[in-house]
Amino acid sequence: MALRDITLGQYFPGSSPIHTLDPRAKLVAMICYIVALFLGKWFVTYAILLLALAAVVKVSTVKPKALVRGLKPVVFILVFTAVLNIFYTPGEALASFWIFTVTKEGILHAFFMVVRIIMLITCTFLLTYTTSPLALTDGLESLMGPLKKIHVPVHELSMMMSIALRFIPTLIEETDKIMSAQKARGADFDSGNLIQRAKALIPLLVPLFISAFRRADELATAMECRCYHGGEGRTRMKQLHYRPGDVLFMLGALALAVGIGVLGHWGL
Amino acid sequence: MAAIIETKQLTHIYSQGTPFEHTALDSVDFSAERGEYLAVIGRTGSGKSTLIQHLNGLLKPTSGQVLFNGTDIWESKDLTRQVRCQVGLVFQYPEYQLFEETVYQDIAFGPKNMGLDADEVDRRVKQSARFVGLEPGVLEKSPFDLSGGQKRRVAIAGVIAMEPQVLVLDEPTAGLDPSGSARILDNIRTYHQEKNACIILVSHSMEEVAREAERLVVIHRGTIPFSGPPEAVFAHGEELETMGLGVPAMTRVFARLRSMGVDLPASVYTIPQAREAVLSALHRKEGT
């Protein structure tokens, strides 16, 4: 089943040092890393960033195959970005035909852009592979805590996010089940032209929406039965605490970003 | 008699190559004959749902074969699709797959997908509505306005309308009240008798399978430890208990009575049978 193989937001339980890091440390490190990705300018900086990523992957014990599989859905975006960059970057022309001109800068630019996107996606996947959705939303809520001062409903947002994350696998499973049931009645989702395929989705989407609304309703009732009334005065079973390792990891990522920033400033 | 559908050394492994790897079926040999009423029993997670999804080609075996009338259903793409119409599969809680504006259109979904003409579709919709005991007035209603039991019967009619030679039902009575369950089991029996179709009923109610099926197939941890007529399978009472299945309540009562030295038959599964057995035992006693 193709749907079962979707890796979006999937968590691979494990006990590596990366798994046990504080989710906030991982989030901060990821942000630093992404900033660094966009500060890099030349092969040297990308080589350093690649090494850093490879080291974290190695320690995390996540199989590289799983990370490569996560890239499959974005192949189209990668090709699209590459093509746009190759043809639309002004500079020294290498070849031209009709209205298109390929430039040396364009090829380099496209290459760096693709590398950037691949590394960006790999590092976000690494985060979701090694952090359970619950830990992730707890981390986000804690990091966004100061925004409460300016009346941002941080708790509600993170609750919404954890519910959404929680229901992704359920909805995938449900889609799979309805799809199987309709296939058993001879529905065909894989052939025909675009319009036929869109029409073929009706028997899938109608029951899926109905069940999603039913689930939402039941969940709301269940939460009310447990007297849920938002974040005010709510305590947590699992408190987050920074440990020396977490601080070190964040500082490392910060140093990496600053270092790359300096190198980038020199044009490397 | 030749098997209409069988599996040979069927193995299925979910999420192979990830930490979630799980062997659901392990070299299973299963077969069902034309016109047979068969029940598959096993506790939750034993692999019964995985097995039945192989029977009409919804899941592809990791290894092994699924044969329909002697040919491998994965031989060609067309064949797989044909088999889906020949082996009707009613999922658990099938009412959640309804989507059309009217009951009529929903039942017609399957036959239409088979490419039948309008007259034939109409005939089949009306016939299958009759099989499951839906009044003609219901056909024009929205399926979402019906009661739970009625929805379930509409969904079953949607599969019956494809006139499958093999009808597989995954816990068709789950979550229904006793009279609703009895009606659905009656509908299935009618279909079995009138069309001489092979029925494969998945259930974990021992009373239900003992009453309905001619042969039982027990699934436990992806294998088939026993299969045979109810009396043969229920003779393994203790093993069934350890698999979390057990035997019908009446069988247990009678086994207990027999162990206390009362002269009663062992093959009793239902209350009417128990009544007969007790009455005839009393007659014998009066006679002596």
Interface residues (C-beta under 8 A of the other chain):
Chain A: M1 R4 F12 P13 G14 K65 A66 K177 I178 S180 A181 Q182 K183 A184 R185 G186 A187 D188 I202 P203 V206 P207 I210 S211
Chain B: Y14 S15 G17 T18 P19 Q53 N56 L58 L59 R81 R84 C85 G88 L89 F91 P94 Y96 Q97 L98 F99 F109 G110 N113 M114 F144 G158 V159 M162
